[in-house]
Amino acid sequence: MFYYDLQGKLLMTQDGTTKSHSINIAKLQTGVYFLEIIGYNNAITKRIIKE
């Protein structure tokens, strides 16, 4: 999993090799981020808002 800020800068990565995985965003400041999850045959990008 890859975490990006609004400018597209890669902030951190997190290993997500299992089907069920929790996301730790404690290190991120308040703001809007994008989480990219890359699977075997697809990629998903989700917007995260940390308040």
KOLMARMI-499553 format. One line per field, with one value per residue (C-alpha): x, y, z; chain. Coordinates in nm, 3 decimals. Each point is the difference from the previous one (the first is absolute). Last residue first. Layout:
! KOLMARMI-499553
east	(X  ...)
north	(Y  ...)
up	(Z  ...)
mol	(A  ...)
//
This chain:
! KOLMARMI-499553
east	(-0.940  0.160  -0.172  0.093  -0.057  0.012  0.203  -0.048  0.235  -0.074  0.118  0.217  -0.088  0.127  -0.149  0.044  -0.096  -0.050  0.023  -0.202  0.104  0.086  0.359  0.103  0.186  -0.322  -0.110  0.021  -0.220  -0.120  0.038  -0.227  0.089  0.367  0.309  -0.053  0.343  -0.017  0.154  0.057  -0.029  0.007  -0.052  -0.306  -0.068  -0.305  0.211  0.075  -0.014  0.099  -0.121)
north	(1.495  -0.244  -0.016  -0.303  -0.020  -0.348  -0.134  -0.360  -0.202  -0.322  -0.345  -0.119  0.282  0.357  0.215  0.374  0.222  0.368  0.268  0.293  0.181  -0.029  -0.122  -0.355  -0.218  -0.149  -0.114  -0.373  -0.199  -0.341  -0.296  -0.283  -0.186  -0.023  0.140  0.360  0.145  0.371  0.281  0.361  0.360  -0.031  0.351  0.028  0.366  -0.095  -0.229  -0.362  -0.326  -0.328  -0.346)
up	(1.095  -0.240  -0.337  -0.211  -0.375  -0.149  -0.294  -0.111  -0.219  -0.188  -0.104  0.290  0.232  0.033  0.274  -0.039  0.294  -0.072  0.265  0.132  0.316  0.370  0.038  -0.083  0.252  0.141  -0.346  0.071  -0.237  0.108  -0.233  -0.104  -0.318  0.102  -0.175  0.096  0.071  0.075  -0.199  0.094  -0.114  -0.379  -0.138  -0.225  0.081  0.209  0.220  -0.086  0.199  -0.166  0.084)
mol	(A  A  A  A  A  A  A  A  A  A  A  A  A  A  A  A  A  A  A  A  A  A  A  A  A  A  A  A  A  A  A  A  A  A  A  A  A  A  A  A  A  A  A  A  A  A  A  A  A  A  A)
//
